Amino acid sequence: MALAVSSVIALTGCGGGSSSSDSDSDTTSSQTISGTASAPAGTVAQLQSTNPLEIAMSFLISPAQAEITGLQPIKGADVELIRVDDDGNQIGDVLATTTTSISGDYELTLPTGVSLAGNLIVRITGQNDRIMRAQVVEQDVDISPVSEYVLQSFIDNGTDLDTLDPEKVVKLSGKVEEFDLTAGANLDEMFEKLNEVAGDYVATQVALIETDAGDATTISGNYRSSALSFNLHDSDNAGYGTYALDYYSEFFSFDGAADGSVEVTFSGGESAYSGLGGPGLANATVYYETDIYQDEEDTFSAAFNAANVLVVEGEFEEEFEAGDDEGFRYPAATYPLQKVKGENLFFVQAQDGAVRYALVDTDGDSETDALDPSEKRGDEAFRSIEAFVELPASASISDISGAYGRVYLASYVNDGGPIEVTTEATTLNFDGQGTVAFTATTSDRVSTTGYTNLDEPASTSGSLPYSVDSDGTVTVDGSKGFVNSGFNFIAFGGAFQENLNSAEFDTTYIVKLPDAAPAVTDKTYRLMFLGVTPSASELAISTTRFASTLTMTSETEATINATTDEVILPGFGSNLTFNKGEASMDQASVNIAANGYTTMTVAGVGETTTLEGFFNEDGSLGVFRTTYAEENGDPTELGVAVLIELP
């Protein structure tokens, strides 16, 4: 993010105590704004270091504690009230001025006719025109690195500042201020910390905040989800780490209204979990469990907008069992579910986290009963892509007929290693009567022991039996999945153990293929990507942020605008590290066959990323397996990508 703020000097000005004057009007209204101006100190305070997942837990801390520490008041600085355009440039003259007090406080009277708005700004200017700003969207306006970061995020997004809903800006700024982090030595460090900790949250909110409401009656129905989550855990310098896998499939109903409001009801599901944990891979052991949770019900609210996004606000959760040694805190989060055009089919990419704490006995009964926030035990990062599929009212075997494209992602763990990640792509042909034919599979495997190509000979073919239940359950050779209400998307997934020392998890996306290559020029897609690197030296998971897109500039070329983040476990005994990516633009060469089979190649400097998969019948959805390789090397990362056409 290009931030128009210096990183070196505190923002100070000339002047005495707090005062107020208007430069453009002789008559003032009775409405005033006030707040405090603060910035990082010139040196870093010797405070406890925190990492991004721990910081996120500020959602759990009382308002008196949840704050950015290490900021100091800006004394005697000139505060100017101005209007700006959507690029952040001043429009017209300064509307009013005042000066901060010795405690950094200020008060300023709005000129007559000036109202609160997203493009009304209070600004402090320091030496060499270094600035820090805040949007005047309420009467209590603090000027801080958070306010500048939020404003710059809107500017970078191309947001129409004048039409922003002030309440939404206030809510976003408040959420960012709740992140409990220690200020850096200067503004550059401060903005780096904010981007690392809150960047994905802010980017998602900014992308959604000015979108109009949609008609949610069109998405009402019964849904089933399918997700495979890749997870990394550390133990805060205790020399123990975990590579973990989660598969879950759950049932929901959406009850939507014309104003975009949606009541979501959760009614149970099934899950499997496996963790390979230990002080090192050679000493790591597999833990495996499954769960079926029926007859559970929980209702919560969501909002559907005109961008075909269903926004679900995840609530804070605290989870532990009395008597246990450790418990978990999960911060609040935003989950934007992107809808496929013309189908009640959604995808969401989650970047979640949790913090583990020791449990304590608070009532003297010799049994632990509460989390102890002062005894942090470790961090956990969860990365997934989840599909929400509207189920058919009634289904039969003849509803699934014709050519389909299949993309598969799996991971295998074993005591002492290896850790494996495998991807596949193949075409299927359902005859509508109970037999599905398949062709040769293209496949790769990357593991902690190296790379293996698993492509089958082109002549490979075969067939398997399949059946379809009335509720949309699809069974192929004993494996169970489910089909959507349009009968053009099928999801499979699950987990199994061959023995107590290993576990394998997988997920499969299947789309109905076109009779001719779909026209895709000028279409823009939401890009959701998840890649896993299981090397001998480190484990890493890469994901794109919600605002990432791919635009087809022709039938054979695409432009990718994406921000990719990475979480790394350098070794089982190490702590997690987080690499927050910068927005980048890349070019891809594209080849789309008549049946929708598609390859994309993104050639960077010394590296290549490939996508192989399928577009559906009208080109509104694409599912792909991905590979990443450095120049002249074998693939080191495998994953999946989903492209959802934007309205």
C-alpha positions in Angstrom: 0.0 0.0 0.0 1.4 3.4 -1.0 1.0 5.4 2.1 1.3 9.2 1.9 2.9 9.4 5.3 6.5 9.7 6.5 8.0 7.0 8.6 10.7 9.1 10.3 9.5 12.1 12.1 6.8 12.8 14.7 4.1 15.1 13.4 4.5 18.3 15.4 3.7 21.9 14.7 4.0 25.4 16.1 1.4 26.7 18.5 0.1 26.7 22.0 -2.9 25.2 23.6 -6.1 24.0 22.0 -8.1 26.6 20.1 -10.4 26.9 17.2 -11.0 29.2 14.3 -12.7 29.1 10.9 -11.0 30.2 7.7 -13.9 30.2 5.3 -16.9 31.3 7.3 -17.7 34.1 9.7 -20.7 32.2 11.0 -20.2 28.9 12.7 -22.6 26.1 13.5 -23.0 24.7 16.9 -21.6 21.3 15.8 -18.1 20.6 16.9 -15.7 17.7 16.4 -13.0 16.8 18.8 -10.5 14.0 19.4 -6.9 13.2 20.2 -3.9 13.1 17.8 -1.2 10.5 18.4 1.7 8.9 16.6 4.5 6.4 17.3 7.3 7.5 19.5 10.7 8.1 18.1 12.0 4.8 19.5 10.5 1.5 20.0 9.2 0.9 23.5 10.4 -2.2 25.3 7.1 -3.9 25.3 6.1 -7.5 24.9 6.2 -8.7 21.4 3.1 -10.1 19.9 2.4 -11.9 16.7 -0.6 -11.5 14.3 -2.8 -14.3 15.7 -2.3 -13.1 19.3 -3.0 -9.5 18.2 -6.2 -10.6 16.6 -7.4 -11.7 20.0 -8.0 -8.1 21.0 -11.6 -8.8 20.1 -11.7 -10.6 23.4 -10.1 -7.9 25.6 -12.2 -5.3 27.3 -12.4 -1.9 25.6 -10.1 -0.4 28.3 -7.4 -2.8 27.4 -7.9 -3.2 23.6 -5.8 -0.5 22.1 -2.6 0.3 20.3 0.1 0.9 22.9 3.2 3.0 22.4 1.6 5.9 20.7 2.3 9.4 22.1 0.2 12.6 21.9 1.1 15.1 19.2 1.5 18.4 21.0 1.0 21.8 19.5 0.2 20.6 16.0 -2.0 22.5 13.5 -5.1 20.6 12.7 -6.8 21.5 9.4 -10.3 20.7 8.2 -10.4 20.1 4.4 -12.3 18.3 1.6 -10.5 15.7 -0.5 -11.2 14.0 -3.8 -11.2 10.2 -4.2 -7.4 10.3 -4.7 -6.9 12.0 -1.3 -6.0 15.4 -2.8 -7.3 18.5 -1.2 -10.2 20.3 -2.8 -10.5 24.0 -2.3 -9.3 26.0 0.7 -8.8 24.9 4.3 -12.3 25.1 5.9 -11.1 25.5 9.5 -8.1 25.2 11.7 -7.2 24.5 15.3 -4.2 23.4 17.4 -3.6 20.4 19.6 -3.1 20.8 23.3 -0.2 19.5 25.4 -2.1 16.2 25.8 -2.8 16.0 22.0 -6.5 16.9 22.3 -8.2 19.2 19.8 -11.6 20.7 19.3 -12.8 22.3 16.1 -16.2 23.9 15.1 -17.6 22.9 11.7 -18.4 25.9 9.4 -22.1 26.4 8.6 -23.2 24.1 5.8 -20.4 21.6 6.4 -21.7 18.1 7.3 -20.0 14.9 8.4 -18.8 12.9 5.3 -16.2 10.4 4.1 -14.4 13.1 2.1 -14.3 15.6 5.0 -10.9 15.3 6.6 -8.9 16.6 9.5 -5.2 16.7 8.7 -2.0 17.3 10.6 1.0 18.4 8.5 4.5 18.0 9.9 8.0 18.8 8.5 8.5 18.2 4.8 4.7 18.1 4.2 4.4 14.8 6.1 0.8 14.2 6.9 -1.6 12.1 9.0 -5.4 12.3 8.4 -8.8 11.1 9.7 -12.2 11.1 8.1 -14.8 13.3 9.9 -17.7 10.8 9.9 -18.6 11.4 13.6 -18.0 14.1 16.1 -15.4 12.1 18.0 -12.5 11.9 15.5 -9.1 10.7 16.6 -6.1 11.3 14.3 -3.8 8.3 14.4 -2.0 5.8 12.3 -5.2 3.8 12.2 -7.3 6.6 10.8 -4.6 7.3 8.1 -4.4 3.6 7.3 -8.2 3.2 6.9 -8.4 6.4 4.7 -5.5 5.3 2.5 -7.2 1.9 2.2 -10.3 3.5 0.8 -8.2 5.6 -1.6 -6.2 2.7 -2.8 -9.5 0.9 -3.5 -10.8 3.7 -5.6 -13.7 4.3 -3.2 -16.1 7.2 -3.7 -15.4 8.9 -0.4 -18.2 11.4 -0.6 -20.9 8.7 -0.7 -19.4 6.5 2.0 -21.8 5.5 4.8 -20.4 7.3 7.9 -21.6 4.5 10.2 -19.7 1.9 8.2 -16.5 3.9 8.4 -16.9 4.3 12.1 -17.4 0.6 12.5 -14.4 -0.3 10.4 -12.1 2.1 12.2 -13.3 0.9 15.6 -12.6 -2.7 14.7 -9.1 -1.9 13.6 -8.4 0.1 16.7 -9.4 -3.0 18.7 -6.4 -4.9 17.5 -4.0 -5.0 20.5 -0.6 -4.2 19.1 2.5 -2.3 20.1 3.4 0.7 17.9 6.6 0.7 15.9 9.3 3.2 16.2 7.9 5.3 13.3 4.9 5.5 11.0 6.4 3.1 8.4 6.7 0.4 11.0 3.3 1.2 12.3 1.7 0.8 8.9 3.6 -2.4 8.3 2.2 -3.8 11.6 -1.3 -2.7 10.7 -1.0 -4.3 7.2 0.3 -7.5 8.8 -2.3 -7.8 11.5 -5.4 -6.2 10.0 -4.6 -5.9 6.2 -6.8 -8.8 5.1 -9.7 -7.7 7.3 -9.5 -4.1 6.1 -9.1 -5.0 2.5 -12.2 -7.2 2.6 -14.3 -4.6 4.4 -13.2 -1.8 2.1 -14.1 -4.0 -0.9 -17.6 -4.6 0.4 -18.4 -1.4 2.3 -20.0 0.7 -0.5 -21.8 -2.1 -2.3 -25.6 -1.8 -2.5 -27.9 -4.4 -1.0 -29.1 -7.2 -3.2 -32.4 -9.1 -3.3 -31.7 -12.0 -1.0 -35.0 -13.8 -1.8 -33.3 -15.3 -4.8 -30.8 -17.2 -2.6 -33.3 -18.7 -0.1 -32.9 -22.5 0.1 -31.3 -25.4 1.8 -27.5 -25.7 1.4 -24.7 -28.0 2.2 -21.0 -27.0 2.6 -17.8 -28.7 1.9 -14.3 -27.6 3.0 -10.8 -28.9 3.4 -8.7 -26.8 5.7 -4.9 -26.8 6.0 -3.6 -25.8 9.4 -0.3 -25.0 11.1 0.2 -24.8 14.9 3.1 -23.7 17.0 3.8 -23.8 20.7 5.4 -20.4 21.5 9.0 -21.5 21.8 8.2 -24.8 23.5 9.7 -26.8 20.6 6.6 -28.5 19.3 4.6 -27.9 16.1 1.7 -29.4 14.1 0.6 -29.8 10.5 -3.1 -30.4 10.7 -6.0 -31.1 8.3 -9.8 -30.6 8.8 -12.6 -31.7 6.5 -16.1 -30.6 7.3 -19.5 -30.8 5.5 -22.4 -29.0 7.2 -26.0 -28.1 6.6 -27.6 -24.6 6.4 -30.7 -22.9 5.3 -30.8 -19.4 3.9 -34.0 -17.3 4.4 -33.5 -14.1 2.4 -35.4 -10.9 2.2 -35.7 -8.3 -0.5 -33.6 -5.8 1.5 -30.6 -8.1 1.4 -31.0 -9.4 5.0 -30.6 -13.2 5.4 -31.3 -15.4 8.3 -28.9 -18.4 8.2 -29.7 -21.5 10.2 -27.1 -24.1 10.9 -28.4 -27.6 11.5 -25.4 -29.9 12.0 -22.9 -31.8 9.9 -19.9 -34.1 10.0 -16.2 -33.5 10.3 -12.8 -35.2 10.5 -9.5 -33.9 12.0 -5.9 -35.1 11.9 -2.8 -33.5 13.3 0.8 -34.6 12.7 2.6 -33.1 15.7 5.9 -33.4 17.5 9.3 -31.7 18.1 10.4 -32.6 14.6 9.0 -34.4 11.5 11.0 -37.6 12.3 9.4 -37.7 15.8 5.9 -36.5 14.8 2.9 -38.7 15.3 -0.6 -38.8 13.8 -3.8 -38.0 15.8 -7.1 -38.6 14.1 -10.7 -38.1 15.1 -14.2 -37.8 13.4 -17.4 -36.3 14.6 -21.1 -36.3 13.5 -23.1 -33.5 15.0 -26.8 -33.9 14.2 -29.8 -32.1 15.7 -27.8 -29.0 16.4 -29.3 -25.7 15.5 -27.9 -22.1 15.5 -29.3 -19.0 13.8 -27.4 -15.9 12.8 -27.7 -13.0 10.5 -26.0 -12.3 7.2 -26.3 -9.7 4.4 -26.5 -10.2 0.6 -25.3 -7.4 -1.7 -25.5 -6.4 -5.3 -22.0 -7.8 -5.9 -23.4 -11.3 -5.4 -21.6 -11.5 -2.0 -23.2 -13.0 1.1 -21.4 -11.4 4.1 -21.4 -13.4 7.3 -19.9 -11.8 10.4 -18.3 -14.5 12.5 -18.6 -14.0 16.2 -15.9 -14.4 18.8 -15.7 -17.9 20.3 -14.0 -19.2 23.4 -13.7 -23.0 23.5 -12.5 -25.3 26.3 -13.5 -28.3 28.3 -13.5 -28.0 32.1 -10.6 -30.0 33.5 -8.5 -29.7 30.3 -5.0 -28.1 30.3 -5.5 -25.7 27.4 -8.3 -23.8 25.7 -8.8 -21.7 22.6 -9.9 -18.2 21.6 -11.1 -17.5 18.1 -11.4 -13.8 17.1 -14.3 -12.4 15.2 -14.0 -12.4 11.5 -15.8 -11.5 8.2 -16.6 -14.2 5.7 -17.6 -13.0 2.2 -19.3 -15.8 0.3 -19.0 -15.1 -3.5 -22.0 -16.3 -5.5 -21.7 -17.9 -8.9 -23.7 -16.1 -11.6 -27.0 -17.8 -12.3 -26.5 -20.5 -9.6 -27.2 -20.7 -5.9 -23.6 -21.8 -5.4 -21.1 -19.9 -3.2 -17.4 -20.1 -2.4 -15.6 -18.5 0.5 -11.9 -18.3 1.3 -11.1 -18.3 5.0 -7.9 -17.1 6.7 -8.7 -17.9 10.3 -6.7 -18.2 13.5 -6.8 -19.1 17.1 -4.7 -18.6 20.2 -4.2 -21.4 22.8 -4.0 -20.5 26.4 -3.5 -22.4 29.6 -6.6 -23.1 31.7 -6.9 -22.2 35.4 -9.0 -23.1 38.3 -10.9 -19.9 39.4 -13.2 -21.4 42.0 -10.9 -23.7 44.0 -12.6 -26.9 43.1 -9.4 -28.5 41.7 -10.8 -28.4 38.2 -9.8 -25.9 35.5 -12.6 -23.7 34.4 -11.3 -20.6 32.6 -8.7 -19.3 30.2 -5.7 -17.5 31.5 -4.8 -14.7 29.0 -1.4 -14.3 30.6 -0.4 -17.9 29.9 -0.3 -18.1 26.1 0.6 -21.5 24.8 0.7 -21.1 21.0 -0.9 -19.9 17.8 -2.9 -21.7 15.1 -3.5 -20.7 11.5 -6.4 -22.2 9.4 -6.6 -21.8 5.6 -9.5 -23.1 3.5 -11.8 -22.7 0.5 -15.3 -23.7 1.3 -18.2 -24.4 -1.2 -21.9 -23.7 -0.2 -24.1 -25.7 -2.5 -27.9 -25.3 -2.7 -29.3 -28.8 -2.7 -32.0 -29.9 -5.1 -35.6 -30.4 -4.0 -35.6 -33.7 -5.7 -32.9 -35.6 -7.7 -32.6 -38.7 -9.7 -29.8 -40.5 -11.6 -30.9 -39.1 -14.9 -30.3 -35.5 -13.6 -26.5 -36.1 -13.8 -25.7 -36.8 -17.4 -23.0 -35.6 -19.8 -19.4 -34.4 -19.6 -17.9 -33.0 -16.4 -14.5 -31.8 -15.4 -12.9 -32.9 -12.1 -10.3 -31.3 -9.9 -8.9 -33.0 -6.8 -6.7 -31.9 -3.9 -5.5 -34.3 -1.1 -3.0 -34.4 1.7 -1.5 -37.5 3.4 0.3 -37.7 6.8 2.2 -40.5 8.4 4.0 -41.0 11.7 7.6 -39.6 11.2 6.6 -38.4 7.7 6.2 -37.9 4.9 3.7 -35.2 4.5 2.3 -35.3 0.9 0.1 -33.0 -1.2 -1.5 -34.4 -4.4 -3.6 -32.8 -7.1 -5.4 -34.3 -10.0 -7.5 -33.2 -13.0 -9.6 -35.5 -15.3 -12.7 -35.5 -17.4 -15.8 -37.6 -16.6 -18.8 -38.7 -18.6 -22.0 -39.6 -16.8 -24.4 -41.7 -18.9 -27.5 -40.8 -16.8 -28.1 -44.5 -16.0 -25.5 -45.4 -13.4 -22.1 -45.5 -15.1 -19.5 -42.8 -15.2 -16.5 -43.1 -17.6 -13.2 -41.4 -16.9 -10.2 -40.5 -19.0 -6.5 -40.2 -18.2 -5.7 -38.2 -15.0 -3.0 -35.5 -14.9 -1.5 -35.5 -11.4 1.4 -34.2 -9.3 2.6 -34.9 -5.8 4.9 -32.8 -3.6 6.0 -34.1 -0.3 8.7 -33.6 2.4 10.8 -36.1 0.4 10.5 -34.4 -3.0 8.4 -34.2 -6.2 6.7 -36.9 -8.2 4.8 -36.6 -11.5 1.8 -39.0 -11.5 0.3 -38.4 -15.0 -1.4 -41.4 -16.4 -0.8 -42.5 -20.0 -3.1 -40.7 -22.4 -4.7 -44.0 -23.4 -5.9 -44.6 -19.8 -9.7 -45.0 -19.5 -12.3 -46.8 -17.4 -15.7 -46.6 -15.7 -17.2 -46.7 -12.3 -20.8 -47.1 -11.0 -22.7 -44.1 -9.6 -26.0 -43.5 -8.0 -28.0 -40.4 -7.0 -30.4 -40.1 -4.0 -33.4 -37.9 -4.0 -31.7 -35.5 -1.5 -28.8 -34.9 -4.0 -26.4 -37.3 -2.5 -24.1 -38.7 -5.2 -22.2 -42.0 -4.7 -19.4 -43.0 -7.0 -17.8 -46.4 -6.3 -18.6 -46.0 -2.6 -17.5 -42.4 -2.2 -20.2 -40.0 -1.3 -20.7 -36.4 -2.4 -23.6 -34.1 -3.3 -24.9 -32.2 -6.4 -26.3 -28.7 -6.6 -29.8 -27.7 -7.6 -28.7 -26.9 -11.1 -27.0 -30.4 -11.5 -23.9 -28.7 -12.9 -21.6 -28.8 -9.8 -20.7 -31.8 -7.6 -18.6 -31.7 -4.4 -16.8 -34.7 -2.8 -14.6 -34.7 0.2 -13.6 -36.6 3.3 -11.0 -38.4 5.3 -9.9 -41.9 6.1 -7.3 -44.0 7.9 -5.7 -47.1 6.5 -4.0 -47.6 9.9 -3.5 -45.7 13.1 -0.2 -44.3 11.9 -1.5 -42.3 8.9 -4.5 -40.3 7.6 -5.5 -38.9 4.2 -7.9 -36.0 3.5 -9.3 -34.8 0.2 -11.7 -32.5 -1.6 -13.0 -32.6 -5.1 -14.8 -30.1 -7.3 -16.7 -31.3 -10.4 -18.3 -28.9 -13.0 -20.4 -29.6 -16.0 -18.5 -28.9 -19.2 -19.6 -26.9 -22.2 -20.3 -28.2 -25.8 -18.1 -25.4 -27.1 -15.5 -23.2 -25.5 -17.2 -20.4 -23.5 -16.6 -16.8 -24.5 -14.6 -15.2 -21.6 -13.2 -12.0 -23.0 -13.7 -9.0 -20.7 -15.0 -11.2 -17.9 -13.6 -10.5 -14.4 -13.4 -13.2 -11.9 -12.9 -13.4 -8.1 -9.7 -15.4 -7.6 -9.6 -17.7 -4.7 -6.3 -19.7 -4.4 -4.8 -22.0 -1.7 -1.4 -23.5 -2.2 0.6 -25.8 0.1 4.4 -26.2 0.3 5.4 -29.4 2.2 9.2 -29.2 2.0 11.7 -30.9 4.3 12.8 -27.5 5.6 9.5 -25.8 6.2 5.8 -26.0 5.8 3.9 -23.1 4.2 0.4 -22.2 3.1 -0.3 -19.5 0.6 -3.7 -17.8 0.0 -5.1 -14.8 -1.9 -7.1 -12.1 -0.3 -10.8 -11.5 -1.1 -10.1 -8.5 -3.4 -7.9 -10.6 -5.8 -9.2 -10.8 -9.3 -8.4 -12.3 -12.8 -9.6 -10.4 -15.9 -9.7 -12.1 -19.3 -8.4 -9.4 -21.7 -8.9 -11.8 -24.6 -9.7 -15.4 -25.2 -6.0 -16.3 -24.7 -4.7 -13.7 -22.2 -5.5 -12.6 -18.7 -4.4 -10.0 -16.1 -4.2 -11.1 -12.5 -4.5 -8.5 -9.7 -3.9 -10.3 -6.5 -2.4 -10.1 -3.0 -1.0 -13.3 -1.7 -0.3 -14.0 2.0 1.7 -16.8 3.4 1.9 -18.5 6.8 5.1 -20.6 7.5 6.1 -23.1 10.0 9.9 -23.1 9.6 10.2 -26.3 11.5 8.1 -28.3 14.0 10.0 -26.7 16.9 9.7 -23.2 15.5 7.1 -20.4 15.8 4.8 -19.4 13.0 5.8 -16.5 10.7 3.5 -14.5 8.5 4.4 -12.9 5.2 1.8 -10.4 4.2 2.0 -9.9 0.4 1.8 -6.7 -1.6 -0.7 -6.2 -4.4 0.7 -7.3 -7.7 -0.3 -7.5 -11.3 0.7 -10.5 -13.4 -0.1 -11.6 -17.0 -1.2 -15.1 -17.8 -1.4 -16.9 -21.1 -4.6 -18.9 -21.4 -5.7 -21.9 -23.5 -9.3 -23.0 -23.4 -10.3 -26.1 -25.3 -13.7 -26.7 -26.8 -14.8 -28.8 -23.8 -13.8 -26.1 -21.3 -10.5 -27.8 -20.4 -8.2 -24.9 -19.6 -4.6 -24.2 -18.8 -3.1 -20.9 -17.6 0.5 -20.1 -17.3 1.8 -17.2 -15.2 5.5 -16.7 -15.9 7.3 -14.5 -13.3 11.0 -13.7 -12.9 12.6 -17.0 -12.2 9.3 -18.8 -11.4 6.2 -20.2 -13.0 2.7 -20.8 -11.7 0.3 -23.0 -13.7 -3.4 -23.6 -13.5 -5.0 -26.6 -15.0 -8.7 -27.3 -14.9 -12.1 -26.5 -16.3 -14.6 -23.7 -17.0 -18.2 -24.6 -16.7 -20.9 -24.3 -19.4 -21.2 -20.5 -19.6 -17.7 -19.6 -18.2 -19.1 -18.3 -15.0 -17.1 -20.7 -12.8 -13.6 -22.3 -13.2 -12.0 -24.9 -11.0 -8.3 -25.6 -11.3 -5.4 -27.4 -9.7 -2.2 -25.3 -9.4 1.5 -25.8 -9.4 4.4 -23.5 -8.5 8.0 -24.0 -9.6 11.1 -22.0 -9.6 13.1 -21.7 -12.8 14.3 -25.0 -14.2 13.0 -26.8 -11.1 10.3 -29.2 -10.1 7.0 -28.0 -8.5 7.4 -27.2 -4.8 3.8 -26.0 -4.1 0.5 -27.6 -5.1 -3.0 -26.2 -4.6 -6.4 -25.3 -6.0 -7.9 -22.2 -7.5 -11.5 -21.2 -8.1 -12.6 -18.4 -10.5 -16.1 -16.9 -9.9 -17.4 -14.5 -12.5 -18.3 -11.1 -11.0 -21.5 -9.3 -12.0 
